[in-house]
Amino acid sequence: MHGALGAGKTTFVRHLLRALGVGGRIKSPTYAVLESYELPGLVISHFDFYRFDDAREWADAGLRDLYAAPGLKIAEWPEHAAALLPRPDLALHIEAVGAADARAVRLDAGTPRGLELLP
C-alpha cells in the first residue's frame, strides 16, 4: 500500500479486515511493525515499514520467512523495504484529494496472480 501520511492506508486495512471477518481491535502496526490475524483458512499479516531506514531491517527482523508462508500479506510503506520484498500481487495507491474525506485509489497488478484479481 502506497500513500502519504494520513492518506488512509491503515483505515483501508481496518475496513478490509472487518469485511474479511476479523473481530476485536485492529491496531496499526506502526510501532510493532507487524500485526497478525487468523481466520478459518486464512492468516493475515499487516506490516508497516514506515520506521525502517534501510531495507536490510526487513531481513534482520526475520520477516522473510513470514512473507514466504501462506496467507494474505498487507504492507504499508513497502518502499522502505522494497529492495528485499517479493513483488506484490497488487499495489494499492491512495491519495487524498480535494475534500478532507475524498481519496483517489489505484490498483496495479505486479504478477499474473494480481492480474487475475483485478476486476
C-alpha positions in Angstrom: 0.0 0.0 0.0 1.3 3.4 -1.0 0.3 6.8 0.1 1.4 9.8 2.1 0.9 10.1 5.9 -2.8 10.5 6.6 -3.8 9.2 3.1 -5.9 6.4 4.8 -3.8 3.3 4.4 -4.5 2.0 7.9 -8.2 2.9 7.7 -8.5 1.0 4.4 -6.8 -2.0 6.0 -9.2 -1.8 9.0 -12.2 -1.9 6.7 -10.8 -4.7 4.6 -10.1 -6.8 7.7 -13.6 -6.2 9.0 -15.0 -7.2 5.7 -13.0 -10.4 5.8 -14.4 -11.2 9.3 -11.8 -10.0 11.7 -13.3 -9.1 15.0 -11.9 -7.2 18.0 -9.4 -4.4 18.0 -7.5 -3.8 14.8 -4.3 -1.9 15.7 -1.9 -0.1 13.5 1.4 -1.9 13.2 3.4 1.4 13.0 5.4 0.7 16.2 5.2 -3.1 16.3 5.9 -3.5 12.5 3.5 -6.4 12.3 0.0 -7.3 13.5 -1.3 -10.8 12.6 -4.9 -12.0 12.4 -6.2 -15.6 12.0 -9.4 -16.5 10.3 -10.5 -20.0 9.4 -8.3 -21.0 6.5 -6.5 -17.6 6.3 -3.7 -16.0 8.1 -3.4 -12.2 7.6 -0.1 -10.3 8.2 -0.4 -6.5 8.3 3.1 -4.8 8.1 4.1 -1.2 8.4 7.6 -0.4 7.3 7.4 3.4 7.9 10.1 3.3 10.6 12.6 1.3 8.5 15.6 3.3 7.5 17.2 0.5 5.5 15.7 -2.4 3.6 18.0 -4.8 5.4 15.9 -4.2 8.6 13.2 -6.3 6.9 15.6 -9.3 6.7 17.2 -8.6 10.1 13.7 -8.7 11.6 13.2 -12.2 10.3 10.3 -11.2 8.1 11.5 -13.2 5.0 10.0 -16.5 6.5 6.8 -14.8 7.3 6.4 -13.4 3.8 7.1 -16.9 2.4 4.4 -18.5 4.5 0.9 -18.9 3.0 -1.6 -16.1 3.7 -2.5 -12.6 2.9 0.3 -10.0 3.4 -0.6 -6.3 3.5 2.3 -3.9 3.7 2.2 -0.2 4.3 5.3 1.8 3.2 6.7 -1.1 1.2 9.2 1.3 -0.4 11.1 1.3 2.9 11.9 -2.4 2.3 11.4 -2.7 -1.4 14.9 -3.9 -2.3 14.2 -7.1 -0.4 10.4 -7.6 -0.6 8.9 -10.0 -3.1 7.0 -8.5 -5.9 3.4 -7.8 -4.7 0.4 -9.3 -6.5 -1.4 -6.0 -6.1 -0.1 -2.5 -5.3 -2.7 -0.1 -3.8 -2.1 3.6 -4.2 -4.2 6.0 -2.1 -4.1 9.8 -2.4 -6.0 12.4 -0.5 -7.8 14.7 -3.0 -9.9 17.8 -2.5 -12.3 17.4 0.4 -10.9 16.0 3.7 -12.6 12.7 3.2 -12.0 12.3 -0.6 -9.5 9.8 -1.9 -8.2 8.7 -5.2 -7.4 5.0 -5.3 -5.5 3.0 -7.9 -4.7 -0.7 -8.0 -1.7 -2.0 -10.1 -1.1 -5.7 -10.8 2.5 -6.8 -10.2 2.1 -10.5 -11.0 0.0 -12.8 -13.1 -2.0 -13.6 -10.0 -2.5 -9.9 -9.4 -3.9 -9.6 -13.0 -6.4 -12.3 -12.1 -7.5 -10.4 -9.0 -8.3 -7.2 -10.8 -11.9 -6.6 -11.8 
